[in-house]
Amino acid sequence: MKTKTLLNILTAALIVLACGNENTQQGQQQRTPVLPTVKVENRTLTSYRSYPTSIEGVINNQVRARVSGYIQDVLVDEGQEVKKGQALFRLETQTLNQDAEAAQAAVNAAQVEVDKLKPLVEKGIISEVQLETAKANLAQAKSRYNSTNANAGYGTIRSPVNGVVGSIRFRRGSLVSPSDQQAITTVADISEVYAYFSMNEKEYLNFLETTKGESLSGRIENFPEVILVLANGSEYPIKGKIETVSGQVNTSTGTVSFRAKFDNPNHLLTNGNSGTIKIPVTYENAMVVPAMSTFEQQGDKFVFKVTEEGKTRSAKITVQDEVKDLVVVSGGLNTGEEIIAKGVAKVRNDMPVQARPVPMDSVATFDTVFK
């Protein structure tokens, strides 16, 4: 009887011990976090470099007075399209007209003198020298008249080119002269416009190194088309082409100047506009990971790999660029490796995890899928 009782006690103890071990194992499994993971992929991505730009018409002529005078009439308005030779302003030219009339009278008098002396020379009454002197006086009078008459003509200020009138800085009654530092207005041909922007020296060298071509001119031919973002944030519908590069670093600013040209058939762009130039940079078959899968330590970027034993291991990566929610990686990882997709702030080295693989494109939905 005692033996049977002892056996029952031992059996019960073994059952309790087995249950305890099973509960311990279940508890350990419950304490192992379940984290989403992704595999490192290769993709072709396009990033953009942005640079502030200023816009100018392809032809941008300053309109200035060629003679001094008071503006009598303003014949155009700001923003008006004008043709080459069209009258823009009319100056008060009474004095100039009077000078021209006096010069014309001098020409007439000199001509009369020449006509009077010709028959006298033919008859031998006077010498040929007197006639030649009179002819010289006539030529001088005509020259003065032509100059004075031209000045009177300059009283009407005309457009030098086809284009659009800019800001008019002088109005009726203003005194203008050729020595004015400020132009009366500008006339810009904006059927095409230039966009001016600059890169720092490092960006410039990187840009050249990633563009095909044996020379600067050859590389310019292969530069990608650029996008113009307007001041209101919208993209201009027509892409532009980089035409010129200064090729020299400005020692004061440390930058290199670029000029791109855009067609402007609807005159949406005007002289003086500002905006942003976006230059595309394409990464062919590049290794990528989600941006939220990375973390930073002392200026370096890291991810957590998942080992075959189901533990985490930090890995330093070399970041080439960031494109939207993806990081372009040029070193530190291999395609196909599994990394923690999200929640890296709570992960530590050699931490056991239960991996839950998810597609890379679904990383942005983790907040609703994994809580």
C-alpha positions as CSV (number, residue, x, y, z in Angstrom):
1,M,0.0,0.0,0.0
2,K,2.8,2.3,0.9
3,T,4.6,1.5,-2.4
4,K,1.5,2.3,-4.4
5,T,1.1,5.7,-2.6
6,L,4.7,6.5,-3.3
7,L,4.3,5.8,-7.0
8,N,1.3,8.0,-7.2
9,I,3.2,10.9,-5.6
10,L,6.1,10.5,-8.0
11,T,3.8,10.4,-11.0
12,A,2.0,13.5,-9.8
13,A,5.4,15.3,-9.4
14,L,6.5,14.4,-12.9
15,I,3.2,15.7,-14.4
16,V,3.6,19.0,-12.5
17,L,7.3,19.3,-13.6
18,A,6.3,18.6,-17.3
19,C,3.6,21.2,-17.2
20,G,5.9,23.7,-15.7
21,N,8.5,23.2,-18.5
22,E,5.8,23.5,-21.1
23,N,4.5,26.7,-19.6
24,T,8.0,28.1,-19.4
25,Q,8.6,27.3,-23.1
26,Q,5.2,28.9,-24.1
27,G,6.1,32.0,-22.0
28,Q,9.4,32.3,-23.7
29,Q,7.7,32.1,-27.1
30,Q,5.2,34.7,-26.1
31,R,8.0,37.1,-25.0
32,T,9.8,36.8,-28.4
33,P,8.5,39.8,-30.4
34,V,7.0,39.3,-33.9
35,L,8.4,42.0,-36.2
36,P,7.8,42.6,-39.9
37,T,10.8,42.0,-42.1
38,V,11.6,42.7,-45.8
39,K,14.3,41.4,-48.1
40,V,16.8,43.7,-49.7
41,E,15.8,44.4,-53.4
42,N,17.3,45.9,-56.5
43,R,15.2,48.5,-58.3
44,T,15.6,51.3,-60.8
45,L,14.8,54.7,-59.2
46,T,14.9,58.3,-60.3
47,S,15.8,61.0,-57.8
48,Y,15.8,64.8,-58.3
49,R,18.3,67.5,-57.4
50,S,16.7,70.9,-56.8
51,Y,18.2,74.3,-57.4
52,P,16.7,77.8,-57.1
53,T,16.4,79.5,-60.5
54,S,15.6,82.9,-62.0
55,I,13.9,83.4,-65.4
56,E,14.7,85.8,-68.2
57,G,13.5,86.2,-71.7
58,V,15.9,84.9,-74.4
59,I,16.1,88.5,-75.7
60,N,15.9,91.1,-72.9
61,N,16.5,94.7,-74.3
62,Q,16.7,97.8,-72.2
63,V,14.9,100.8,-73.7
64,R,16.7,104.1,-73.2
65,A,16.4,107.6,-74.4
66,R,19.0,108.6,-77.1
67,V,18.4,112.3,-76.6
68,S,17.3,114.3,-73.5
69,G,13.8,115.4,-73.1
70,Y,10.5,115.3,-71.2
71,I,8.2,112.3,-71.8
72,Q,5.2,113.8,-73.6
73,D,3.3,110.5,-74.3
74,V,3.5,106.9,-73.1
75,L,2.1,104.9,-76.0
76,V,2.2,101.4,-74.5
77,D,1.4,99.7,-71.2
78,E,3.2,97.2,-69.0
79,G,2.8,93.6,-70.3
80,Q,1.8,94.7,-73.8
81,E,3.2,92.8,-76.7
82,V,4.9,95.0,-79.2
83,K,6.7,94.7,-82.6
84,K,10.2,95.8,-83.5
85,G,10.1,99.5,-84.5
86,Q,6.8,100.2,-82.7
87,A,6.6,103.6,-81.0
88,L,6.7,103.3,-77.2
89,F,7.3,106.8,-75.9
90,R,7.3,110.3,-77.4
91,L,9.4,113.1,-76.0
92,E,8.8,116.8,-76.1
93,T,11.0,117.7,-79.1
94,Q,10.1,121.4,-79.8
95,T,13.6,122.5,-79.3
96,L,15.0,119.7,-81.4
97,N,12.5,120.5,-84.2
98,Q,13.5,124.1,-84.1
99,D,17.2,123.2,-84.4
100,A,16.4,120.9,-87.3
101,E,14.5,123.7,-89.1
102,A,17.5,126.1,-88.5
103,A,19.9,123.4,-89.9
104,Q,17.6,123.0,-92.9
105,A,17.7,126.7,-93.5
106,A,21.5,126.7,-93.3
107,V,21.5,123.9,-96.0
108,N,19.3,126.0,-98.2
109,A,21.5,129.1,-97.9
110,A,24.6,127.1,-98.6
111,Q,23.0,125.6,-101.7
112,V,22.1,129.0,-103.0
113,E,25.7,130.1,-102.6
114,V,26.9,127.2,-104.6
115,D,24.4,127.7,-107.3
116,K,25.3,131.4,-107.5
117,L,29.1,130.8,-107.8
118,K,28.9,128.0,-110.5
119,P,28.2,130.4,-113.5
120,L,30.7,132.9,-112.3
121,V,33.4,130.2,-112.3
122,E,32.4,129.0,-115.7
123,K,32.8,132.6,-117.0
124,G,36.1,133.0,-115.3
125,I,35.0,135.8,-113.1
126,I,36.0,134.1,-109.9
127,S,38.4,131.3,-109.1
128,E,37.5,127.6,-108.7
129,V,38.7,127.9,-105.0
130,Q,35.7,130.0,-104.1
131,L,33.3,127.5,-105.5
132,E,35.0,124.6,-103.7
133,T,34.8,126.5,-100.5
134,A,31.1,127.0,-101.0
135,K,30.6,123.3,-101.7
136,A,32.5,122.4,-98.5
137,N,30.2,124.8,-96.6
138,L,27.2,123.0,-98.1
139,A,28.4,119.6,-97.2
140,Q,29.0,120.8,-93.6
141,A,25.5,122.3,-93.4
142,K,24.0,119.0,-94.7
143,S,25.9,117.0,-92.1
144,R,24.7,119.3,-89.3
145,Y,21.1,119.0,-90.6
146,N,21.3,115.2,-90.7
147,S,22.6,115.0,-87.2
148,T,20.0,117.5,-85.9
149,N,17.2,115.8,-87.8
150,A,18.2,112.4,-86.4
151,N,18.1,113.8,-82.9
152,A,14.6,115.0,-83.5
153,G,13.7,111.5,-84.8
154,Y,15.0,110.1,-81.6
155,G,12.3,112.0,-79.8
156,T,10.1,109.0,-80.7
157,I,11.5,106.0,-78.7
158,R,10.8,102.7,-80.5
159,S,11.0,99.1,-79.5
160,P,14.3,97.4,-80.5
161,V,12.8,93.9,-80.8
162,N,9.5,92.0,-80.9
163,G,8.5,91.2,-77.3
164,V,6.7,92.1,-74.1
165,V,7.0,95.5,-72.4
166,G,8.2,95.2,-68.8
167,S,7.9,97.6,-65.9
168,I,7.7,101.3,-67.1
169,R,9.8,103.3,-64.6
170,F,9.3,106.8,-66.1
171,R,5.9,108.3,-66.9
172,R,4.6,111.4,-68.6
173,G,6.4,114.6,-67.6
174,S,9.6,112.7,-66.5
175,L,12.9,114.0,-67.8
176,V,15.0,111.3,-69.4
177,S,18.4,111.3,-71.0
178,P,21.0,108.9,-72.4
179,S,23.0,109.2,-69.2
180,D,20.2,107.8,-67.0
181,Q,21.4,104.8,-64.9
182,Q,17.9,103.2,-65.1
183,A,16.3,102.2,-68.3
184,I,12.8,103.6,-69.1
185,T,11.6,100.0,-69.5
186,T,12.6,96.7,-71.0
187,V,11.2,94.7,-73.9
188,A,11.7,91.0,-73.6
189,D,11.2,88.2,-76.2
190,I,9.6,85.5,-74.0
191,S,8.6,83.0,-76.6
192,E,11.6,81.2,-75.1
193,V,13.1,81.8,-71.7
194,Y,16.4,81.1,-70.0
195,A,16.5,79.6,-66.5
196,Y,19.7,80.4,-64.6
197,F,20.9,78.3,-61.6
198,S,24.1,77.2,-59.9
199,M,25.6,74.1,-58.4
200,N,28.4,73.9,-55.8
201,E,31.7,72.4,-56.9
202,K,31.1,69.0,-55.5
203,E,27.6,68.6,-57.1
204,Y,29.0,69.9,-60.4
205,L,31.8,67.3,-60.4
206,N,29.4,64.5,-59.5
207,F,27.1,65.6,-62.2
208,L,29.8,65.6,-64.8
209,E,31.1,62.2,-63.7
210,T,27.7,60.5,-64.1
211,T,27.1,62.0,-67.5
212,K,28.4,60.4,-70.7
213,G,30.7,62.3,-72.9
214,E,34.4,62.9,-73.7
215,S,34.3,66.7,-73.3
216,L,32.2,69.3,-71.6
217,S,30.3,70.1,-74.8
218,G,29.7,66.4,-75.3
219,R,28.4,66.0,-71.7
220,I,26.1,69.0,-72.2
221,E,24.5,67.3,-75.1
222,N,23.8,64.2,-72.9
223,F,22.5,66.2,-69.9
224,P,18.9,65.0,-69.1
225,E,15.9,67.3,-69.6
226,V,15.1,69.3,-66.5
227,I,11.9,70.2,-64.8
228,L,10.8,73.7,-63.7
229,V,8.8,74.1,-60.6
230,L,7.0,77.4,-60.5
231,A,6.7,79.7,-57.4
232,N,3.3,78.3,-56.6
233,G,4.6,74.8,-56.4
234,S,3.2,73.6,-59.7
235,E,5.3,72.0,-62.4
236,Y,5.7,73.8,-65.7
237,P,4.3,71.5,-68.4
238,I,7.3,71.8,-70.8
239,K,10.7,70.3,-69.9
240,G,13.8,72.3,-70.5
241,K,17.3,71.6,-71.8
242,I,20.6,72.7,-70.2
243,E,22.4,74.6,-72.9
244,T,25.5,76.2,-71.3
245,V,27.7,75.7,-68.3
246,S,30.2,78.3,-67.2
247,G,32.8,75.6,-66.7
248,Q,34.6,77.7,-64.0
249,V,34.1,77.8,-60.3
250,N,33.1,81.3,-59.0
251,T,35.8,81.9,-56.3
252,S,33.4,84.1,-54.3
253,T,30.5,81.7,-54.1
254,G,32.1,78.4,-54.9
255,T,29.5,77.6,-57.5
256,V,29.3,76.9,-61.2
257,S,26.6,78.6,-63.3
258,F,24.1,76.8,-65.6
259,R,21.6,78.0,-68.1
260,A,18.6,76.0,-69.3
261,K,16.2,77.0,-72.0
262,F,12.4,76.4,-72.0
263,D,9.8,77.0,-74.8
264,N,7.2,79.4,-73.6
265,P,4.4,79.4,-76.3
266,N,1.7,80.7,-74.0
267,H,3.8,83.3,-72.3
268,L,3.2,81.7,-68.9
269,L,6.7,82.5,-67.9
270,T,7.8,86.2,-67.7
271,N,10.9,88.1,-67.2
272,G,11.9,88.0,-63.5
273,N,10.0,84.9,-62.5
274,S,11.6,82.6,-59.9
275,G,11.3,78.9,-59.3
276,T,13.2,75.7,-58.8
277,I,15.0,73.5,-61.4
278,K,14.8,69.8,-60.8
279,I,17.5,67.6,-62.4
280,P,16.7,63.9,-62.6
281,V,19.3,61.3,-61.4
282,T,18.6,57.7,-62.3
283,Y,19.9,54.7,-60.4
284,E,19.8,51.6,-62.5
285,N,19.3,48.3,-60.7
286,A,20.2,49.8,-57.4
287,M,20.0,48.1,-54.0
288,V,17.3,49.6,-51.9
289,V,15.8,49.3,-48.4
290,P,12.9,51.2,-46.8
291,A,13.9,54.5,-45.1
292,M,12.0,53.5,-41.9
293,S,14.2,50.3,-41.7
294,T,17.3,52.4,-41.0
295,F,18.6,54.1,-37.9
296,E,21.4,56.4,-37.2
297,Q,24.3,56.3,-34.8
298,Q,27.1,58.9,-34.7
299,G,26.4,60.1,-38.2
300,D,26.3,56.6,-39.7
301,K,23.3,54.6,-41.0
302,F,22.5,51.1,-39.9
303,V,19.9,48.3,-40.3
304,F,19.1,45.2,-38.4
305,K,19.7,42.0,-40.2
306,V,17.9,38.8,-39.2
307,T,20.3,35.9,-38.8
308,E,19.5,32.2,-39.6
309,E,19.3,31.7,-35.8
310,G,16.4,34.2,-35.7
311,K,18.4,36.9,-34.0
312,T,19.1,40.5,-34.9
313,R,22.5,41.9,-36.0
314,S,23.2,45.5,-36.8
315,A,24.9,46.3,-40.1
316,K,26.4,49.6,-41.1
317,I,25.3,50.6,-44.6
318,T,26.6,53.1,-47.2
319,V,23.8,55.4,-48.3
320,Q,24.0,56.8,-51.8
321,D,20.7,58.6,-51.9
322,E,17.1,58.7,-50.5
323,V,14.2,58.5,-53.0
324,K,10.9,59.1,-51.3
325,D,10.5,56.3,-48.8
326,L,13.5,54.2,-50.1
327,V,17.2,54.4,-49.3
328,V,19.6,53.6,-52.2
329,V,22.4,51.5,-50.6
330,S,25.8,51.1,-52.2
331,G,27.5,49.0,-49.5
332,G,27.0,47.0,-46.3
333,L,24.2,44.7,-47.5
334,N,23.6,42.1,-50.2
335,T,20.5,41.6,-52.3
336,G,18.1,39.1,-50.7
337,E,19.2,39.6,-47.1
338,E,16.4,39.9,-44.6
339,I,16.2,43.0,-42.4
340,I,13.8,44.4,-39.8
341,A,11.3,46.6,-41.6
342,K,10.0,48.7,-38.8
343,G,10.3,49.3,-35.1
344,V,14.1,49.4,-35.2
345,A,14.2,51.9,-32.3
346,K,13.1,49.0,-29.9
347,V,15.4,46.4,-31.4
348,R,18.8,45.5,-29.9
349,N,21.7,43.3,-31.1
350,D,21.4,39.5,-30.7
351,M,17.7,40.0,-29.8
352,P,15.6,36.9,-30.7
353,V,12.7,37.8,-33.0
354,Q,9.9,36.1,-34.9
355,A,10.1,37.3,-38.5
356,R,7.0,38.1,-40.4
357,P,8.0,38.7,-44.1
358,V,6.0,41.4,-45.9
359,P,6.4,43.1,-49.3
360,M,8.6,46.2,-49.3
361,D,5.9,48.3,-50.9
362,S,3.6,47.6,-47.9
363,V,5.9,49.1,-45.3
364,A,3.9,52.3,-45.2
365,T,0.9,50.4,-44.0
366,F,2.6,48.8,-40.9
367,D,0.9,51.2,-38.5
368,T,-2.4,49.6,-39.3
369,V,-1.3,46.0,-39.9
370,F,1.1,45.5,-37.1
371,K,0.3,47.1,-33.7
